[in-house]
Structure formats: structure tokens, C-alpha cells
Amino acid sequence: MSLAQAPAELERRTDLGLWYAVLAGPAAWILEHEGNVILTPWVCRTGNHWVLLPITLLALVIAASGAAVGARHWRAIPSEELERGPSPESRRRFMAAGGLMLASLFFLGVAALAVPVLFSPPCR
């Protein structure tokens, strides 16, 4: 890779990371919700209630990783960049903050959906 391509590649990776931070929380919540809905009839027939727990844990890990990526990008952008006016750094800082907040909010949503999985079988 030549030196001229290095900044473009870094910028592309940064943008992909920011999009991951924004979309990881909602994707984790959808994964958990849909996985539980799809598997509940099978769980009720077989009595294997433990199957729903790994889906919840996976969703929590995905949402937490989105928050971690958002926080990492938030800290990586110096605040002096924002004083110069609108720039790509301003957009990146906004996406990092939004990703951190969304992932945290959806982490709480996934954790709230985990309560019935842990304490109340879905077949009652």
C-alpha cells in the first residue's frame, strides 16, 4: 500500500467503525427479540429454556462492543478540531456520541428483555 492510500484507508476504517457504533445496539436488540420469538415455540415443546440465554448474551456483547467502539472514536477526536467549524471531524464526533448513546440505550433494552428469559419460562 502506498503512502497516498494510507490516509484514505484509515478514513474508511474510521467511518466503518462509526457506522458499527451506531448500528450495533439496534442490531443486537433485533437479534435478541427475533431470536427469542422464533425459538419460543420450539423451547416450549422441548423444555430447553436455556437456549434463549446464549442469544441474550450474544446480543449484550454486540451492544456493548458498539458502545466501546463509539467511546473509542469519541476519545480519539481532539476537541480542538470542533472549534474550527463544520468538518469531517464534527460529523465523526457526532456519530461517535450517537453510537455510544444508542448502543448504551439498546444494551439496557436487551438487558430488560433478558429478565423474563432468566426468571420466567416463556411457556407459562
C-alpha positions as CSV (number, residue, x, y, z in Angstrom):
1,M,0.0,0.0,0.0
2,S,1.4,3.4,-1.0
3,L,1.6,6.3,1.4
4,A,-1.1,8.2,-0.6
5,Q,-3.6,5.4,0.0
6,A,-2.9,5.1,3.8
7,P,-5.0,8.2,4.9
8,A,-7.9,7.1,2.7
9,E,-7.8,3.6,4.1
10,L,-7.6,5.0,7.7
11,E,-10.6,7.3,7.0
12,R,-12.6,4.4,5.5
13,R,-11.9,2.2,8.6
14,T,-12.9,5.1,10.9
15,D,-16.2,5.6,9.0
16,L,-16.9,1.8,9.2
17,G,-16.2,1.8,12.9
18,L,-18.5,4.8,13.4
19,W,-21.3,3.1,11.5
20,Y,-20.8,-0.1,13.6
21,A,-21.1,2.0,16.7
22,V,-24.4,3.5,15.5
23,L,-25.9,0.2,14.3
24,A,-24.6,-2.4,16.7
25,G,-27.1,-1.6,19.5
26,P,-30.3,-1.7,17.4
27,A,-29.0,-4.8,15.5
28,A,-28.3,-6.6,18.9
29,W,-31.8,-5.8,20.1
30,I,-33.4,-7.0,16.9
31,L,-31.3,-10.2,17.0
32,E,-32.4,-11.0,20.5
33,H,-36.0,-10.1,20.0
34,E,-36.4,-12.0,16.8
35,G,-34.3,-15.0,18.0
36,N,-36.5,-15.3,21.1
37,V,-39.7,-15.0,19.1
38,I,-38.6,-17.6,16.6
39,L,-37.3,-20.1,19.1
40,T,-40.1,-19.8,21.7
41,P,-42.4,-22.4,20.2
42,W,-39.6,-24.9,20.0
43,V,-38.4,-24.1,23.5
44,C,-42.0,-24.7,24.8
45,R,-42.2,-28.1,23.0
46,T,-38.8,-29.3,24.2
47,G,-38.4,-27.6,27.5
48,N,-34.9,-26.4,26.7
49,H,-35.3,-22.9,28.2
50,W,-31.5,-22.5,28.4
51,V,-31.4,-22.0,24.6
52,L,-32.6,-18.4,24.9
53,L,-29.8,-17.4,27.2
54,P,-26.9,-17.6,24.7
55,I,-29.0,-15.4,22.3
56,T,-29.3,-12.8,25.1
57,L,-25.6,-13.0,26.0
58,L,-24.6,-12.6,22.3
59,A,-26.9,-9.5,22.0
60,L,-25.4,-8.0,25.1
61,V,-21.9,-8.5,23.8
62,I,-22.8,-6.9,20.4
63,A,-24.4,-3.9,22.1
64,A,-21.5,-3.4,24.5
65,S,-19.0,-3.7,21.7
66,G,-20.9,-0.9,19.8
67,A,-20.7,1.3,22.9
68,A,-17.0,0.5,23.2
69,V,-16.3,1.4,19.6
70,G,-18.3,4.6,20.0
71,A,-16.4,5.6,23.1
72,R,-13.0,4.8,21.5
73,H,-13.8,7.0,18.5
74,W,-15.2,9.8,20.8
75,R,-11.9,9.9,22.7
76,A,-9.8,9.8,19.5
77,I,-11.1,13.1,18.1
78,P,-9.5,16.1,19.8
79,S,-11.9,18.7,21.0
80,E,-9.8,21.5,19.3
81,E,-11.0,20.1,15.9
82,L,-14.5,21.2,16.7
83,E,-13.6,24.8,17.3
84,R,-12.7,25.2,13.6
85,G,-16.3,24.8,12.4
86,P,-18.0,22.1,10.5
87,S,-15.6,19.5,9.2
88,P,-15.5,15.7,8.9
89,E,-14.3,15.6,12.5
90,S,-17.5,17.2,13.6
91,R,-19.5,14.5,11.8
92,R,-17.3,11.8,13.3
93,R,-17.7,13.2,16.8
94,F,-21.5,13.3,16.4
95,M,-21.6,9.8,15.1
96,A,-19.3,8.6,17.9
97,A,-21.5,10.2,20.5
98,G,-24.7,9.0,18.8
99,G,-23.3,5.4,18.6
100,L,-22.3,5.4,22.2
101,M,-25.7,6.6,23.4
102,L,-27.7,4.3,21.1
103,A,-25.6,1.3,22.0
104,S,-26.0,2.1,25.7
105,L,-29.7,2.5,25.3
106,F,-30.1,-0.7,23.4
107,F,-27.9,-2.5,25.8
108,L,-30.4,-1.6,28.5
109,G,-33.2,-2.7,26.2
110,V,-31.5,-6.1,25.7
111,A,-30.9,-6.4,29.4
112,A,-34.6,-5.7,30.1
113,L,-35.6,-8.4,27.6
114,A,-33.2,-10.7,29.5
115,V,-35.1,-10.5,32.7
116,P,-38.0,-12.8,31.6
117,V,-35.6,-15.1,29.9
118,L,-33.8,-15.6,33.2
119,F,-36.6,-15.6,35.7
120,S,-39.8,-16.7,33.8
121,P,-40.0,-19.5,31.3
122,P,-41.8,-18.4,28.1
123,C,-44.4,-21.1,28.2
124,R,-46.4,-20.1,31.2
